[in-house]
Amino acid sequence: MREYRKHASTRAVPVIVLSSKEDPATKGEAFAAGANDYLVKLPDRIELIARIRYHTRAYLDHVQRDSAHRALRESQRQLISANLELERLTRIDGLTGLGNRRYFDEYLAAEWKRAFRAQSPLSLLMIDADNFKRYNDTYGHMAGDDVLKQIARVIQSGSGRSTDLAARYGGEEFVIVLVDTILEQSSAIAERLVQSVRELNIPHGPDRVTISVGVATAVPTENETPNDFVNAADLALFRAKSEGRNRVALHMSRS
């Protein structure tokens, strides 16, 4: 009996002990070792078959319940995994693998509130691929999509902390949210991004593909909103493009 209960393959198999001993100590030892039933001497045929059937049904019910529980746990695991993947996909831009516009809006709103409570600086980089429509018209949309993917990889590398978010804002525009980051730090990151995209050396007519970046830094106040913050970064981006593109322009809402 003890050997049976040591092994996984026989641990749950029902066992009826047939014994010539009526001694309670012996009977108790048998049950302690794992017996399901204990019969003194050989009972009549009807009783023995009835007991075998009873324990067999109980064992099969146990096996079926165990199998059903395993199947239910596996189904729950797959459902959780599917829900997590679905949630991830709702936040990801399909082309670039960065966060999408919806996720950016949610993330910025949450970080704006956090920065307001902590009175800590928040920086935003608004990034645009220069003359991208002309690139698409010249090389085709498939080539344009490939360029966006390459730019996205550079942008992702510029938001290396787990608290930062890089996202596709729309079309050829991207954004990076940098938490607890002052203007000098965010502008340095922006300069590295501009340089890294130049170093991709992607032909664009007589020149190569470049980006312009607008940088805004703010410590949120009651009178400002995340939209004001985005507009500030967008104005800085507009100035970078109007001053010749392939550069960084700064805007600071409040220090």
N, C-alpha and C positions, 0 to 999 in steps of 0.2 A: 504493500500500500504506500509506504513512504517513497519507494523508488518511483512508483507511478506519479506521485504528486511532485516529484522533483523536475519532471520533464514537461515542457510546454505542450507537446503533442498529446500527452495523456493526462495532463493536470486536471482537466474538467470532465473527463470521461467518468460516468457514474459506475460505482463499484458496489456490489452487494456481497457482503461477507457471509459465508456459510460456515458455521462453527459448531462443534459439539459442546462448547463451553457456554454455560448460562451465567458464568461469573460476571457481575456488574463491572468489576475492574477491567476485565478483558474487553468487555463490550465498550466501556468508556474509552479504552486505549485505541480500539479500532476506529471509533468515531473521531477521536482526536487526531488520528493519523490521516483522516480524510474519507472514511467510509460514508456512503450515502444510505446504506441500510445494513441491518444485521439480523440474520436468521439463524436460529438454533436448530441444528440438524437439517435435513432436507425436507422442506415443506411439501404439501401436496402440489400437484401439477398446476392446478388452477391458480392457487395463491402465488406460486413462483412466477408464472407467466404474467399475472396481473401486476406484480411488483416490477418485473422487468419492463413491462409496457409503461407503467407510471414513470419510472426513472428515465426511460428512453424519451418519452414525450417531454419531460422536464428538461432533459439535456438538449433536445432539439430546439425547444423554445428558447433556451439560454443561448444556443448558437445563433439562432435567427435574430434574437434581440441584439446580441453582440454585433452581428453582421450589419443589422439595421443601424445601430449606433455608429459603427465605423463609416457606413455609407453616408449617414447624416452629417457626421463631423467632416468628412471629405467634401460633401456638398457645400457645407457652410464655409469651409476653407476656400473652395473655388469661388463661391459667391463673394466673399470678402476680397479675394484677390482680384476678381473681375471689377468690383466696385472701385477698388483703389486704382486699377488701371484706367477705368472710365473717368474717374476724377482727375487722374493725371492728364489724360488726353484732352479733357475740357479746358485744361490750362496751357496746353502746348500748341504753338504754331506748327502746322503740318509741314511747311516747307523748310523752315530753318531749325526747328527743334528748340527754339527759345520760348519763353513765355508768350502767350498771346495778349491781345489788347484787353480782353476781359480780365485776365489774371493781373495784368499791370494795374488796371484801375482799382481792383480790390486790394492789391498789395500796397499801392501808394496811399490809399485811404487809411489803411490800417497803420502803416508806418508814420503817416502824418499825425495821427492821433497819439501814437506812442511818443513821437518826438516832441509833441506839444506838452504831454504830461511830464516828460523828462527835461524839457527845454534843452534838447540836444540838436546839433546840426544835422540837416538832411540835404543831400545833394542829388541833382538829377541831370543826366546827360541826354540831350536830344541829338540824335545822329541821323544824318541823311547822306545817301550815296549821291555824289555830284553828277549832274547831267545824266541821270539814269534813263530817262525816257529816250534820250538820243542813243544811249547804249543799246536799249531794246530795239529801237528802230534800225540800228546798224547791224547788230549781231543776232537778233531774234530773241524771243522770250525764253527759250530753253537755256540759251547762254546767259541771259539775264538772271534766271533763277539760280544758275550755278554760281554766279557772282554774289548773289544775296546770301547763299549758303556759306561762301568763303568769308564774306564780311561778318556774318553771324558768328562764325567760329572765332574770329578775332575779337569780336565784342564779348563773347562768352568768356574768353580768357581775361578780359579786363574786369570781370566781376567775379573774382576768385573766392571771395568770402561767402559763407553759407547765408549770411544776412543780406547780401546784394541780390538784385534781380535784374537780369537782362531780358528784354522782351522786344518783339516786333510790334511797333506802334501801328504800322499800316503801310502797304506798298513797299517803298525803299527806305522807310523811316524806322529807326530803332530807338530804344531808350534803355538807360541803366539807372536803377535806383541804388544809391550808395548811402547806407545808414551811418550815423555818427562820423560823418566825413566833412571836413572843412573845405573851403573853396580852393586853397592851395593844393590839397591832396587830390580833389576831384579834377582840377585842371591838369595836373600832372598825368593822371590816368587818361584824360581825353587826348593829351598830346601824344601819349604812347599809342593810343588807338589810331590816330591819324597817321603816325609814322608806320605802324604795322600794316595798315591797309596799303599804303604807298609801296611797302616792301613786298607786297604780293606780286607786284609788277604785272598786273592784268592789263593788256593793251586796251586803249580806249581812243581810237582815232590816232592822232599824232602824239597823244599823251598816254596816261594810264589811269586806271580807276582810282578815285580818291573819295574821301568822305569829309564832311564838315560837321563840327560838333558845337552845340550850344550848351553851356554849363550854368546851372543855377544852384545856389546854396541858400538855405533859409533855416532859421529857428522859428518854427510855426507860432503864429499869434492867433488870437481870437478873431481878428479882422481879416485873416487870410484863409484861403481854401486850397485844396490840392489842385483845383483848376487854375488858380492864380499862379501856382508854382509851375505847372506845365506851361502856361502862357509865358512865364518869365524865361524858361529854358528855350521855348520856341522863338521868342524874340532874339535871344542870343544866337540861336542857330541862323535866323534870318540875317543877322548882322555878319556872321561868319561867311555866309554865302554872298552877301552883297559886297563884302570886302575882297572877294576873289576866290572863295572856296578853298578846299584843301587846308583848312585851318580851324583853330579853336577860338571862340568868342565867349566872354564871361559876363554873367549877370548875377548880382547878389541882391536878394530880396531884403534880408536883414541879417546882421551879424549877431 
